[in-house]
Amino acid sequence: MTRAAYPLKLPHSIKEAARRLAREDGVSLNQWIAVAVAEKVGTIDTAADFLRRRAGYARPGDLLPFLRGAPDAPPEEGDQVKGR
């Protein structure tokens, strides 16, 4: 495995929390951060692939039955479109 150095600047509180968790896991802070980043990358890649596959089957008309079933009511507080 090739490795690349990357200077990482973290807020002190985050670094201390990561250091504590790494110590609890019995690994170095560097290893703990590398695994955390790998997990996040894997999660996002997996979600993006899933959504891309699902979107491939979608047709605009498929949404109409759901829209027809929606209540004719004003949006809830905080859900308004600005400027309208």
Secondary structure as UniProt FT lines:
FT   HELIX           12..25
FT   HELIX           29..57
FT   HELIX           60..63
FT   HELIX           64..68
FT   TURN            77..78
FT   TURN            82..83
//
